[in-house]
Amino acid sequence: MGHRFPMANKSFGQHFLNSPTVIKKITSPLPEGVDAIVEIGPGPAVLTPHLAAYKKPIFVIEMDERFVELLAPVVGADNIFRQDALLFDWKAFLEKHNFKSIWLVSNLPYNVSVPLTLSFLRIPEITHMTLMYQKEVAQKILPNDPRNAMGSLHAMCLSQFELQHVVYAPPGAFVPPPKVDSQVLGFKRKANPDIPLSDIDSFESYLRLAFGQRRKQLGGILKNDWGAEKTQTALEKAQISPQIRAEALSYAEVLKLFASSR
Ligand SMILES: C[S@@+](CC[C@H](N)C(=O)[O-])C[C@H]1O[C@@H](n2cnc3c(N)ncnc32)[C@H](O)[C@@H]1O
């Protein structure tokens, strides 16, 4: 496609997309009703021009200062945040701009993809996301085979979003090619989340406890933290056997047990 990439900086997890098919799948269509687009880690403006073409307000957050010069003509110098996306001040950004429905797009740097996803799900104004992951991580968020696949990332994301597979990206879709396969997922915020955001921290602690030792029996794991009485009452109320392994729980059971534990 003739895109000329600067030298990739490995410490920033840089692998630039070089596949028109994958780029198109990530950047289209514009989700209905969004009033702004935020791209994390735009690098040398690979996805960015396709997103800017929608003529919505567009902002980018990029750590590597070498790219500012390439991004400025695409999004405007004032719309570039040259910083770590993990430290981005969403509160200040939203107070200033008052957007109600943001589409967040990113070919995420693999080392920060999970903490970033967990932070985005806490920002209700982010209504749509299209995010690239290492395939193993994407499979934890949205397993192809849902049997015995329950885990904390899946439950956390599903509590706020409808999830869908968008496209696989083999190593050859990038320059330089990473050592792993990648997968892009689409997220659409549920109008009524299964867990209100005010409870999301407790839900996350509960999931970390229940899925910290996925292959052990659930009753034993919970008892260590909750004590015998609370564990027995909660499991009975949710009609779940203490002998079950956490990974075999259905999503409905995960929600029921959380509700029963409170
Ligand atoms: C995998 S590359 C993707 C580049 C481009 N968007 C593409 O699709 O080809 C990840 C980009 O994220 C940037 N980056 C890495 N860690 C970051 C962080 N914590 N916050 C913001 N940007 C980061 C890197 O400098 C790099 O440009």
The ligand as an SDF file (V2000), in Angstrom:
LIG
                    3D

 27 29  0  0  0  0  0  0  0  0999 V2000
    0.7610   -1.4040   17.6470 C   0  0  0  0  0  0  0  0  0  0  0  0
    1.2150    0.3030   17.3080 S   0  0  0  0  0  0  0  0  0  0  0  0
   -0.1370    0.8290   16.2780 C   0  0  0  0  0  0  0  0  0  0  0  0
    0.1790    1.9770   15.3580 C   0  0  0  0  0  0  0  0  0  0  0  0
   -0.9160    2.3420   14.3340 C   0  0  0  0  0  0  0  0  0  0  0  0
   -2.1310    2.7750   15.0030 N   0  0  0  0  0  0  0  0  0  0  0  0
   -1.2360    1.1810   13.4380 C   0  0  0  0  0  0  0  0  0  0  0  0
   -2.3610    0.6640   13.5410 O   0  0  0  0  0  0  0  0  0  0  0  0
   -0.3920    0.7800   12.6400 O   0  0  0  0  0  0  0  0  0  0  0  0
    0.8610    0.9960   18.9030 C   0  0  0  0  0  0  0  0  0  0  0  0
    1.0470    2.4990   19.0370 C   0  0  0  0  0  0  0  0  0  0  0  0
    0.7350    2.8920   20.3740 O   0  0  0  0  0  0  0  0  0  0  0  0
    1.7250    3.7840   20.8880 C   0  0  0  0  0  0  0  0  0  0  0  0
    1.7400    3.5620   22.3430 N   0  0  0  0  0  0  0  0  0  0  0  0
    2.3710    2.5760   23.0240 C   0  0  0  0  0  0  0  0  0  0  0  0
    2.0830    2.6250   24.3270 N   0  0  0  0  0  0  0  0  0  0  0  0
    1.2380    3.6810   24.4880 C   0  0  0  0  0  0  0  0  0  0  0  0
    0.5690    4.2610   25.6040 C   0  0  0  0  0  0  0  0  0  0  0  0
    0.7190    3.7390   26.8220 N   0  0  0  0  0  0  0  0  0  0  0  0
   -0.2070    5.3510   25.3880 N   0  0  0  0  0  0  0  0  0  0  0  0
   -0.3660    5.8650   24.1440 C   0  0  0  0  0  0  0  0  0  0  0  0
    0.2270    5.3610   23.0520 N   0  0  0  0  0  0  0  0  0  0  0  0
    1.0220    4.2900   23.2220 C   0  0  0  0  0  0  0  0  0  0  0  0
    2.9910    3.3900   20.1740 C   0  0  0  0  0  0  0  0  0  0  0  0
    3.9300    4.4440   20.1410 O   0  0  0  0  0  0  0  0  0  0  0  0
    2.4540    3.0210   18.7900 C   0  0  0  0  0  0  0  0  0  0  0  0
    2.3910    4.1450   17.9560 O   0  0  0  0  0  0  0  0  0  0  0  0
  1  2  1  0
  2  3  1  0
  2 10  1  0
  3  4  1  0
  4  5  1  0
  5  6  1  0
  5  7  1  0
  7  8  2  0
  7  9  1  0
 10 11  1  0
 11 12  1  0
 11 26  1  0
 12 13  1  0
 13 14  1  0
 13 24  1  0
 14 15  1  0
 14 23  1  0
 15 16  2  0
 16 17  1  0
 17 18  1  0
 17 23  2  0
 18 19  1  0
 18 20  2  0
 20 21  1  0
 21 22  2  0
 22 23  1  0
 24 25  1  0
 24 26  1  0
 26 27  1  0
M  CHG  2   2   1   9  -1
M  END
$$$$
